[in-house]
Structure formats: C-alpha cells, structure tokens
Amino acid sequence: MGSLRSVTLLLVCFAAVGADEPTPCCVPKRYTIKLVEVTNDLVDGVVTSLEQNVHQAYDATNELRSEILWQYDADTGVTETSKTIYLYPQATKYVIKDGKCTKEALTEKFLELCVPQSAHFVNTFTFGLGDFANNLFSLAVPAQSYDNVYDFVVGTENCIPYIFSSRRAPPSGSARAPSAGPVSIPLPFNQSRLAVGADAPLSVRSQYFDYEEGIADPSFWFKPPPECQKLPTDEQKASAKKMAGRLMAKFKGKNFVAI
C-alpha cells in the first residue's frame, strides 16, 4: 500500500513538472477597445502625471490603427479631443483636431501587438469573481543605469489585452532575467517604441476595457473625413514644387522695375 502511494505521488509530481506553461501570444487581429493610460515621468526634476483616455480600433489584417484621444489639460481646465488614423500600407497618418486635419508621413512600420517571445511567464490569476482568467508575462530590458520592466496581462483565452505596464527598476532589483539583444515592444496607441533601450517614462500603466471583437464600422475608424480629403496629395505637392522651380529658373537673372 505504501509503495502504491509512493508511485501515485511520483506521477502527480511528474505531471505538475511536465505541465506546459502558457507561452507569449498575439492579441486578436481585429477589435475595438477602450483604455485609460497613466504616465508618470520626471520633467525638470518634478514628477508629473498624465492621464489619457482612448477609444482604439486595431486591424492587424489590413495594418490599420485608429485612436480617439481625450486628454485633460490642467492648465486650461479643458478636455482636448483628437483622432489619429494610421494607414500603414500608405505610410500616412491623419491627425484630426479642432476641425482641422493634418497629414503626416508614417516612418515606422506596422507592429502587430504581441507579447514579446522573450517575455517570461509569471503566473495565472483571475479578476472579480473569477470569471476572467489572465496570464501575466514580464520582460526586463537593460538600459544605461536601470532596467525597463514591462508587464503584459492578457486573457488566457484569445489573448485579449487587459493591462499593460512599464516601469524603471534598478538593475539589481529586477527579479526576472533581462532579455538578450534589441526588442521591439509595441506600446498602447501612439507610443510605440522601436528603440526600447532609449529613455522611457518612470512608469506607464494602461487598463483596457469594453473589448469588442471585430470592427463594426471600418469607415468611421479608418476613412479620413472630408476635411482631410481637401489636403493636397503628394503628387500635387511634387507638381507644385516642380512648377515653382521652373518659374525660378525662367526669371533667374532678369531685372524687374518696381512700380
């Protein structure tokens, strides 16, 4: 009987050791979600805190992103609203604010939102009454005098984003092994950092909620509004530049009499 208990105990221990840990994953391909992000940083020796509320649409299939941002300005007491549309296939983004549209070039490539493969699984836990189970992954990236420690909390099912956070930590105080080599970590909305080793804020915490699978109205999210359609195209800008060059060459060296 004692021998049977020993064998059973051995099998249980083996099963526990052999159980597969969750591995890093990528968030769903298309969804809309809301998030609140709080950033703490050191500005001129003073710790400042910035809170931003964002409604985001994410489409990895077509490499599109769009965010509606609400940001409270403590100096004016006004909440500023803006919308940014990222069209990566066209290397273009549109920023719509106060009824005006600005067209800008996108220099970075689309980064799919994934937990980095070098991140380490920490544990699985639940929120509320235990209906929503999550996996916590962590990654420490060495900087000059500190580590940037990134935590990713995603759903055990479908890798739905729930919490993203980053913070500076002393190199000796980081409990998890740092990653080797450069890492690309796409952060929430418009703060993607390709050079993770660069200076980062003291801390960032993003809380996601109101997740909806798919995108019900792609035109609302990704089609530039009428005020953006009036902007000159790159071809029109190039044509105007050539015309200006021709006029300058035509009149070069000629004297004009002021009347």
Phi and psi restraints in degrees (value plus and minus 20) as a CYANA .aco file:
   2 GLY   PHI     -82.5   -42.5
   2 GLY   PSI     -57.7   -17.7
   3 SER   PHI     -84.7   -44.7
   3 SER   PSI     -59.3   -19.3
   4 LEU   PHI     -83.5   -43.5
   4 LEU   PSI     -62.5   -22.5
   5 ARG   PHI     -82.2   -42.2
   5 ARG   PSI     -58.9   -18.9
   6 SER   PHI     -84.1   -44.1
   6 SER   PSI     -62.9   -22.9
   7 VAL   PHI     -84.6   -44.6
   7 VAL   PSI     -62.7   -22.7
   8 THR   PHI     -81.7   -41.7
   8 THR   PSI     -64.9   -24.9
   9 LEU   PHI     -82.0   -42.0
   9 LEU   PSI     -60.2   -20.2
  10 LEU   PHI     -83.7   -43.7
  10 LEU   PSI     -61.4   -21.4
  11 LEU   PHI     -84.9   -44.9
  11 LEU   PSI     -60.5   -20.5
  12 VAL   PHI     -83.1   -43.1
  12 VAL   PSI     -65.2   -25.2
  13 CYS   PHI     -82.5   -42.5
  13 CYS   PSI     -60.8   -20.8
  14 PHE   PHI     -84.2   -44.2
  14 PHE   PSI     -60.2   -20.2
  15 ALA   PHI     -84.9   -44.9
  15 ALA   PSI     -58.8   -18.8
  16 ALA   PHI     -87.2   -47.2
  16 ALA   PSI     -61.9   -21.9
  17 VAL   PHI     -89.5   -49.5
  17 VAL   PSI     -56.2   -16.2
  18 GLY   PHI    -102.2   -62.2
  18 GLY   PSI     -28.9    11.1
  19 ALA   PHI     -82.2   -42.2
  19 ALA   PSI     117.1   157.1
  20 ASP   PHI     -95.4   -55.4
  20 ASP   PSI     112.7   152.7
  21 GLU   PHI     -99.9   -59.9
  21 GLU   PSI     131.6   171.6
  22 PRO   PHI     -78.6   -38.6
  22 PRO   PSI     126.1   166.1
  23 THR   PHI    -133.1   -93.1
  23 THR   PSI     137.4   177.4
  24 PRO   PHI     -74.0   -34.0
  24 PRO   PSI     127.5   167.5
  25 CYS   PHI    -158.9  -118.9
  25 CYS   PSI     151.8   191.8
  26 CYS   PHI    -129.9   -89.9
  26 CYS   PSI     124.2   164.2
  27 VAL   PHI     -87.5   -47.5
  27 VAL   PSI     145.0   185.0
  28 PRO   PHI     -74.8   -34.8
  28 PRO   PSI     135.4   175.4
  29 LYS   PHI     -90.6   -50.6
  29 LYS   PSI     -54.3   -14.3
  30 ARG   PHI    -162.2  -122.2
  30 ARG   PSI     106.0   146.0
  31 TYR   PHI    -186.9  -146.9
  31 TYR   PSI     147.5   187.5
  32 THR   PHI    -140.0  -100.0
  32 THR   PSI     130.5   170.5
  33 ILE   PHI    -178.9  -138.9
  33 ILE   PSI     137.8   177.8
  34 LYS   PHI    -133.7   -93.7
  34 LYS   PSI     133.5   173.5
  35 LEU   PHI    -172.0  -132.0
  35 LEU   PSI     132.0   172.0
  36 VAL   PHI    -135.8   -95.8
  36 VAL   PSI     104.5   144.5
  37 GLU   PHI    -138.9   -98.9
  37 GLU   PSI     111.4   151.4
  38 VAL   PHI    -137.9   -97.9
  38 VAL   PSI     103.1   143.1
  39 THR   PHI    -135.2   -95.2
  39 THR   PSI     106.8   146.8
  40 ASN   PHI    -130.3   -90.3
  40 ASN   PSI     110.2   150.2
  41 ASP   PHI    -165.6  -125.6
  41 ASP   PSI     145.4   185.4
  42 LEU   PHI    -123.7   -83.7
  42 LEU   PSI      94.6   134.6
  43 VAL   PHI    -142.0  -102.0
  43 VAL   PSI      95.5   135.5
  44 ASP   PHI      33.2    73.2
  44 ASP   PSI      20.3    60.3
  45 GLY   PHI      61.0   101.0
  45 GLY   PSI     -17.3    22.7
  46 VAL   PHI    -137.3   -97.3
  46 VAL   PSI     113.0   153.0
  47 VAL   PHI     -97.1   -57.1
  47 VAL   PSI     102.3   142.3
  48 THR   PHI    -134.7   -94.7
  48 THR   PSI     133.7   173.7
  49 SER   PHI    -147.3  -107.3
  49 SER   PSI     111.0   151.0
  50 LEU   PHI    -144.7  -104.7
  50 LEU   PSI     105.7   145.7
  51 GLU   PHI    -130.5   -90.5
  51 GLU   PSI     111.2   151.2
  52 GLN   PHI    -149.8  -109.8
  52 GLN   PSI     119.2   159.2
  53 ASN   PHI    -130.9   -90.9
  53 ASN   PSI     112.1   152.1
  54 VAL   PHI    -154.4  -114.4
  54 VAL   PSI     118.6   158.6
  55 HIS   PHI    -132.6   -92.6
  55 HIS   PSI     100.2   140.2
  56 GLN   PHI    -141.9  -101.9
  56 GLN   PSI     122.4   162.4
  57 ALA   PHI    -137.5   -97.5
  57 ALA   PSI     114.5   154.5
  58 TYR   PHI    -150.8  -110.8
  58 TYR   PSI     104.5   144.5
  59 ASP   PHI    -153.5  -113.5
  59 ASP   PSI      72.3   112.3
  60 ALA   PHI     -94.3   -54.3
  60 ALA   PSI     -44.8    -4.8
  61 THR   PHI     -82.6   -42.6
  61 THR   PSI     -64.4   -24.4
  62 ASN   PHI    -123.7   -83.7
  62 ASN   PSI     -14.8    25.2
  63 GLU   PHI      36.8    76.8
  63 GLU   PSI      38.8    78.8
  64 LEU   PHI    -150.7  -110.7
  64 LEU   PSI     126.9   166.9
  65 ARG   PHI    -162.8  -122.8
  65 ARG   PSI     133.1   173.1
  66 SER   PHI    -173.5  -133.5
  66 SER   PSI     118.8   158.8
  67 GLU   PHI    -155.3  -115.3
  67 GLU   PSI     116.7   156.7
  68 ILE   PHI    -125.7   -85.7
  68 ILE   PSI     102.0   142.0
  69 LEU   PHI    -133.8   -93.8
  69 LEU   PSI     110.6   150.6
  70 TRP   PHI    -133.4   -93.4
  70 TRP   PSI     103.6   143.6
  71 GLN   PHI    -155.2  -115.2
  71 GLN   PSI     105.2   145.2
  72 TYR   PHI    -104.1   -64.1
  72 TYR   PSI     108.2   148.2
  73 ASP   PHI    -118.1   -78.1
  73 ASP   PSI      88.7   128.7
  74 ALA   PHI     -86.0   -46.0
  74 ALA   PSI     -46.9    -6.9
  75 ASP   PHI     -91.9   -51.9
  75 ASP   PSI     -58.7   -18.7
  76 THR   PHI    -122.1   -82.1
  76 THR   PSI     -35.9     4.1
  77 GLY   PHI      53.9    93.9
  77 GLY   PSI      -4.1    35.9
  78 VAL   PHI    -130.9   -90.9
  78 VAL   PSI     120.6   160.6
  79 THR   PHI    -111.9   -71.9
  79 THR   PSI      97.0   137.0
  80 GLU   PHI    -110.9   -70.9
  80 GLU   PSI     119.4   159.4
  81 THR   PHI    -141.6  -101.6
  81 THR   PSI     117.3   157.3
  82 SER   PHI    -168.0  -128.0
  82 SER   PSI     139.9   179.9
  83 LYS   PHI    -150.7  -110.7
  83 LYS   PSI     113.8   153.8
  84 THR   PHI    -144.3  -104.3
  84 THR   PSI     108.0   148.0
  85 ILE   PHI    -131.6   -91.6
  85 ILE   PSI     102.2   142.2
  86 TYR   PHI    -125.6   -85.6
  86 TYR   PSI      93.1   133.1
  87 LEU   PHI    -129.6   -89.6
  87 LEU   PSI      66.7   106.7
  88 TYR   PHI     -84.7   -44.7
  88 TYR   PSI     -58.6   -18.6
  89 PRO   PHI     -79.8   -39.8
  89 PRO   PSI     -47.0    -7.0
  90 GLN   PHI    -117.7   -77.7
  90 GLN   PSI     -19.4    20.6
  91 ALA   PHI      32.8    72.8
  91 ALA   PSI      21.7    61.7
  92 THR   PHI    -158.2  -118.2
  92 THR   PSI     124.6   164.6
  93 LYS   PHI    -152.8  -112.8
  93 LYS   PSI     128.3   168.3
  94 TYR   PHI    -136.5   -96.5
  94 TYR   PSI     111.4   151.4
  95 VAL   PHI    -133.5   -93.5
  95 VAL   PSI      97.1   137.1
  96 ILE   PHI    -129.6   -89.6
  96 ILE   PSI     100.3   140.3
  97 LYS   PHI    -171.1  -131.1
  97 LYS   PSI     113.2   153.2
  98 ASP   PHI      34.5    74.5
  98 ASP   PSI      18.1    58.1
  99 GLY   PHI      56.1    96.1
  99 GLY   PSI     -16.6    23.4
 100 LYS   PHI    -132.6   -92.6
 100 LYS   PSI     127.0   167.0
 101 CYS   PHI    -139.0   -99.0
 101 CYS   PSI     113.6   153.6
 102 THR   PHI    -140.2  -100.2
 102 THR   PSI     110.4   150.4
 103 LYS   PHI    -121.6   -81.6
 103 LYS   PSI     109.4   149.4
 104 GLU   PHI    -152.5  -112.5
 104 GLU   PSI     134.9   174.9
 105 ALA   PHI    -100.6   -60.6
 105 ALA   PSI     121.1   161.1
 106 LEU   PHI    -115.5   -75.5
 106 LEU   PSI      95.1   135.1
 107 THR   PHI    -110.7   -70.7
 107 THR   PSI     -45.1    -5.1
 108 GLU   PHI    -112.0   -72.0
 108 GLU   PSI     135.9   175.9
 109 LYS   PHI    -108.3   -68.3
 109 LYS   PSI     141.2   181.2
 110 PHE   PHI     -84.4   -44.4
 110 PHE   PSI     113.1   153.1
 111 LEU   PHI    -135.8   -95.8
 111 LEU   PSI      99.3   139.3
 112 GLU   PHI     -87.9   -47.9
 112 GLU   PSI     118.7   158.7
 113 LEU   PHI     -97.5   -57.5
 113 LEU   PSI      84.5   124.5
 114 CYS   PHI    -155.8  -115.8
 114 CYS   PSI     129.6   169.6
 115 VAL   PHI     -90.4   -50.4
 115 VAL   PSI     105.7   145.7
 116 PRO   PHI     -75.4   -35.4
 116 PRO   PSI     121.5   161.5
 117 GLN   PHI     -81.1   -41.1
 117 GLN   PSI     -45.1    -5.1
 118 SER   PHI    -105.6   -65.6
 118 SER   PSI     -21.2    18.8
 119 ALA   PHI     -90.5   -50.5
 119 ALA   PSI     131.2   171.2
 120 HIS   PHI    -124.0   -84.0
 120 HIS   PSI     115.4   155.4
 121 PHE   PHI     -90.4   -50.4
 121 PHE   PSI     113.0   153.0
 122 VAL   PHI    -124.3   -84.3
 122 VAL   PSI     -80.5   -40.5
 123 ASN   PHI    -186.8  -146.8
 123 ASN   PSI     152.5   192.5
 124 THR   PHI    -134.3   -94.3
 124 THR   PSI     116.1   156.1
 125 PHE   PHI    -169.3  -129.3
 125 PHE   PSI     149.9   189.9
 126 THR   PHI    -142.4  -102.4
 126 THR   PSI     137.8   177.8
 127 PHE   PHI    -129.8   -89.8
 127 PHE   PSI     137.1   177.1
 128 GLY   PHI      41.8    81.8
 128 GLY   PSI    -146.3  -106.3
 129 LEU   PHI    -109.4   -69.4
 129 LEU   PSI      -7.9    32.1
 130 GLY   PHI      71.1   111.1
 130 GLY   PSI      -8.3    31.7
 131 ASP   PHI     -98.8   -58.8
 131 ASP   PSI     -41.5    -1.5
 132 PHE   PHI    -140.8  -100.8
 132 PHE   PSI      84.3   124.3
 133 ALA   PHI    -111.8   -71.8
 133 ALA   PSI     121.2   161.2
 134 ASN   PHI    -153.3  -113.3
 134 ASN   PSI     133.9   173.9
 135 ASN   PHI    -129.2   -89.2
 135 ASN   PSI     117.1   157.1
 136 LEU   PHI    -125.9   -85.9
 136 LEU   PSI     103.5   143.5
 137 PHE   PHI    -136.2   -96.2
 137 PHE   PSI     129.7   169.7
 138 SER   PHI    -159.4  -119.4
 138 SER   PSI     131.7   171.7
 139 LEU   PHI    -168.6  -128.6
 139 LEU   PSI     109.1   149.1
 140 ALA   PHI    -128.5   -88.5
 140 ALA   PSI     103.7   143.7
 141 VAL   PHI    -133.8   -93.8
 141 VAL   PSI      97.5   137.5
 142 PRO   PHI     -84.2   -44.2
 142 PRO   PSI     116.9   156.9
 143 ALA   PHI    -136.2   -96.2
 143 ALA   PSI    -183.1  -143.1
 144 GLN   PHI     -85.5   -45.5
 144 GLN   PSI     -72.1   -32.1
 145 SER   PHI    -145.4  -105.4
 145 SER   PSI      -9.3    30.7
 146 TYR   PHI    -178.1  -138.1
 146 TYR   PSI     153.3   193.3
 147 ASP   PHI    -125.3   -85.3
 147 ASP   PSI     120.2   160.2
 148 ASN   PHI    -110.8   -70.8
 148 ASN   PSI      93.7   133.7
 149 VAL   PHI    -122.1   -82.1
 149 VAL   PSI     100.3   140.3
 150 TYR   PHI    -129.2   -89.2
 150 TYR   PSI     111.9   151.9
 151 ASP   PHI    -137.4   -97.4
 151 ASP   PSI     114.4   154.4
 152 PHE   PHI    -142.6  -102.6
 152 PHE   PSI     102.2   142.2
 153 VAL   PHI    -134.6   -94.6
 153 VAL   PSI      95.8   135.8
 154 VAL   PHI    -151.7  -111.7
 154 VAL   PSI     135.4   175.4
 155 GLY   PHI     -84.6   -44.6
 155 GLY   PSI     124.3   164.3
 156 THR   PHI     -85.5   -45.5
 156 THR   PSI     -46.0    -6.0
 157 GLU   PHI    -126.4   -86.4
 157 GLU   PSI     106.6   146.6
 158 ASN   PHI      49.4    89.4
 158 ASN   PSI     -18.4    21.6
 159 CYS   PHI      38.9    78.9
 159 CYS   PSI      17.7    57.7
 160 ILE   PHI     -88.8   -48.8
 160 ILE   PSI     109.2   149.2
 161 PRO   PHI     -87.2   -47.2
 161 PRO   PSI     118.0   158.0
 162 TYR   PHI    -145.8  -105.8
 162 TYR   PSI     -68.5   -28.5
 163 ILE   PHI    -160.9  -120.9
 163 ILE   PSI     116.9   156.9
 164 PHE   PHI    -146.8  -106.8
 164 PHE   PSI     115.1   155.1
 165 SER   PHI    -167.0  -127.0
 165 SER   PSI     132.9   172.9
 166 SER   PHI    -161.5  -121.5
 166 SER   PSI     133.5   173.5
 167 ARG   PHI    -178.2  -138.2
 167 ARG   PSI     134.3   174.3
 168 ARG   PHI    -103.6   -63.6
 168 ARG   PSI     122.2   162.2
 169 ALA   PHI    -163.8  -123.8
 169 ALA   PSI     126.4   166.4
 170 PRO   PHI     -79.4   -39.4
 170 PRO   PSI     122.6   162.6
 171 PRO   PHI     -73.3   -33.3
 171 PRO   PSI     -59.2   -19.2
 172 SER   PHI     -96.6   -56.6
 172 SER   PSI     -36.7     3.3
 173 GLY   PHI    -111.9   -71.9
 173 GLY   PSI     -22.6    17.4
 174 SER   PHI    -103.4   -63.4
 174 SER   PSI      96.2   136.2
 175 ALA   PHI     -95.2   -55.2
 175 ALA   PSI     -43.2    -3.2
 176 ARG   PHI    -120.9   -80.9
 176 ARG   PSI     127.0   167.0
 177 ALA   PHI     -84.7   -44.7
 177 ALA   PSI     114.0   154.0
 178 PRO   PHI     -88.5   -48.5
 178 PRO   PSI     135.6   175.6
 179 SER   PHI     -98.2   -58.2
 179 SER   PSI     138.7   178.7
 180 ALA   PHI    -122.6   -82.6
 180 ALA   PSI     111.6   151.6
 181 GLY   PHI      61.6   101.6
 181 GLY   PSI     153.7   193.7
 182 PRO   PHI     -87.5   -47.5
 182 PRO   PSI     126.7   166.7
 183 VAL   PHI    -152.8  -112.8
 183 VAL   PSI     116.6   156.6
 184 SER   PHI    -118.6   -78.6
 184 SER   PSI      98.2   138.2
 185 ILE   PHI    -141.0  -101.0
 185 ILE   PSI      88.9   128.9
 186 PRO   PHI     -96.7   -56.7
 186 PRO   PSI      97.7   137.7
 187 LEU   PHI    -110.9   -70.9
 187 LEU   PSI     151.8   191.8
 188 PRO   PHI     -76.3   -36.3
 188 PRO   PSI     127.2   167.2
 189 PHE   PHI      11.3    51.3
 189 PHE   PSI    -134.3   -94.3
 190 ASN   PHI    -114.3   -74.3
 190 ASN   PSI       5.8    45.8
 191 GLN   PHI    -139.9   -99.9
 191 GLN   PSI      10.2    50.2
 192 SER   PHI     -80.9   -40.9
 192 SER   PSI     109.3   149.3
 193 ARG   PHI    -133.0   -93.0
 193 ARG   PSI      94.6   134.6
 194 LEU   PHI    -101.9   -61.9
 194 LEU   PSI     -52.7   -12.7
 195 ALA   PHI    -121.1   -81.1
 195 ALA   PSI      66.2   106.2
 196 VAL   PHI     -85.5   -45.5
 196 VAL   PSI     -46.2    -6.2
 197 GLY   PHI     -92.3   -52.3
 197 GLY   PSI     -30.2     9.8
 198 ALA   PHI     -91.1   -51.1
 198 ALA   PSI     148.4   188.4
 199 ASP   PHI     -76.9   -36.9
 199 ASP   PSI     112.4   152.4
 200 ALA   PHI    -139.1   -99.1
 200 ALA   PSI     139.3   179.3
 201 PRO   PHI     -79.0   -39.0
 201 PRO   PSI     144.6   184.6
 202 LEU   PHI     -78.1   -38.1
 202 LEU   PSI     -62.9   -22.9
 203 SER   PHI    -180.6  -140.6
 203 SER   PSI     131.7   171.7
 204 VAL   PHI    -157.8  -117.8
 204 VAL   PSI     115.0   155.0
 205 ARG   PHI    -156.7  -116.7
 205 ARG   PSI     103.3   143.3
 206 SER   PHI    -138.1   -98.1
 206 SER   PSI     105.1   145.1
 207 GLN   PHI    -129.3   -89.3
 207 GLN   PSI      99.7   139.7
 208 TYR   PHI    -115.9   -75.9
 208 TYR   PSI     127.7   167.7
 209 PHE   PHI    -179.1  -139.1
 209 PHE   PSI     152.4   192.4
 210 ASP   PHI      34.6    74.6
 210 ASP   PSI      27.7    67.7
 211 TYR   PHI     -90.1   -50.1
 211 TYR   PSI     113.8   153.8
 212 GLU   PHI    -152.4  -112.4
 212 GLU   PSI     102.3   142.3
 213 GLU   PHI     -90.4   -50.4
 213 GLU   PSI     120.0   160.0
 214 GLY   PHI      58.3    98.3
 214 GLY   PSI     155.5   195.5
 215 ILE   PHI    -147.0  -107.0
 215 ILE   PSI      88.8   128.8
 216 ALA   PHI     -87.9   -47.9
 216 ALA   PSI     -55.5   -15.5
 217 ASP   PHI    -152.4  -112.4
 217 ASP   PSI      59.7    99.7
 218 PRO   PHI     -79.1   -39.1
 218 PRO   PSI     -54.1   -14.1
 219 SER   PHI     -82.9   -42.9
 219 SER   PSI     -60.3   -20.3
 220 PHE   PHI     -81.2   -41.2
 220 PHE   PSI     -59.6   -19.6
 221 TRP   PHI    -102.9   -62.9
 221 TRP   PSI     -59.6   -19.6
 222 PHE   PHI    -136.7   -96.7
 222 PHE   PSI     -26.6    13.4
 223 LYS   PHI    -112.2   -72.2
 223 LYS   PSI     100.9   140.9
 224 PRO   PHI     -79.8   -39.8
 224 PRO   PSI     117.7   157.7
 225 PRO   PHI     -88.6   -48.6
 225 PRO   PSI     151.2   191.2
 226 PRO   PHI     -73.8   -33.8
 226 PRO   PSI     -58.5   -18.5
 227 GLU   PHI     -84.1   -44.1
 227 GLU   PSI     -42.5    -2.5
 228 CYS   PHI    -102.2   -62.2
 228 CYS   PSI     -49.0    -9.0
 229 GLN   PHI     -87.0   -47.0
 229 GLN   PSI     -42.9    -2.9
 230 LYS   PHI     -99.0   -59.0
 230 LYS   PSI     -31.5     8.5
 231 LEU   PHI     -88.0   -48.0
 231 LEU   PSI     123.2   163.2
 232 PRO   PHI     -84.5   -44.5
 232 PRO   PSI     121.5   161.5
 233 THR   PHI     -96.8   -56.8
 233 THR   PSI     148.6   188.6
 234 ASP   PHI     -82.1   -42.1
 234 ASP   PSI     -56.3   -16.3
 235 GLU   PHI     -85.1   -45.1
 235 GLU   PSI     -61.3   -21.3
 236 GLN   PHI     -85.0   -45.0
 236 GLN   PSI     -59.7   -19.7
 237 LYS   PHI     -83.6   -43.6
 237 LYS   PSI     -62.5   -22.5
 238 ALA   PHI     -85.4   -45.4
 238 ALA   PSI     -60.0   -20.0
 239 SER   PHI     -84.5   -44.5
 239 SER   PSI     -62.3   -22.3
 240 ALA   PHI     -84.6   -44.6
 240 ALA   PSI     -56.7   -16.7
 241 LYS   PHI     -86.7   -46.7
 241 LYS   PSI     -60.5   -20.5
 242 LYS   PHI     -84.8   -44.8
 242 LYS   PSI     -62.4   -22.4
 243 MET   PHI     -82.2   -42.2
 243 MET   PSI     -62.2   -22.2
 244 ALA   PHI     -83.1   -43.1
 244 ALA   PSI     -58.0   -18.0
 245 GLY   PHI     -85.6   -45.6
 245 GLY   PSI     -59.9   -19.9
 246 ARG   PHI     -85.4   -45.4
 246 ARG   PSI     -61.4   -21.4
 247 LEU   PHI     -84.6   -44.6
 247 LEU   PSI     -61.7   -21.7
 248 MET   PHI     -82.2   -42.2
 248 MET   PSI     -60.8   -20.8
 249 ALA   PHI     -88.5   -48.5
 249 ALA   PSI     -55.5   -15.5
 250 LYS   PHI     -86.4   -46.4
 250 LYS   PSI     -59.8   -19.8
 251 PHE   PHI    -118.0   -78.0
 251 PHE   PSI     -16.1    23.9
 252 LYS   PHI     -84.4   -44.4
 252 LYS   PSI     110.5   150.5
 253 GLY   PHI      65.2   105.2
 253 GLY   PSI     -25.0    15.0
 254 LYS   PHI    -109.6   -69.6
 254 LYS   PSI     125.4   165.4
 255 ASN   PHI    -119.5   -79.5
 255 ASN   PSI     117.0   157.0
 256 PHE   PHI    -138.5   -98.5
 256 PHE   PSI     123.3   163.3
 257 VAL   PHI    -119.8   -79.8
 257 VAL   PSI     103.8   143.8
 258 ALA   PHI     -94.5   -54.5
 258 ALA   PSI     115.2   155.2
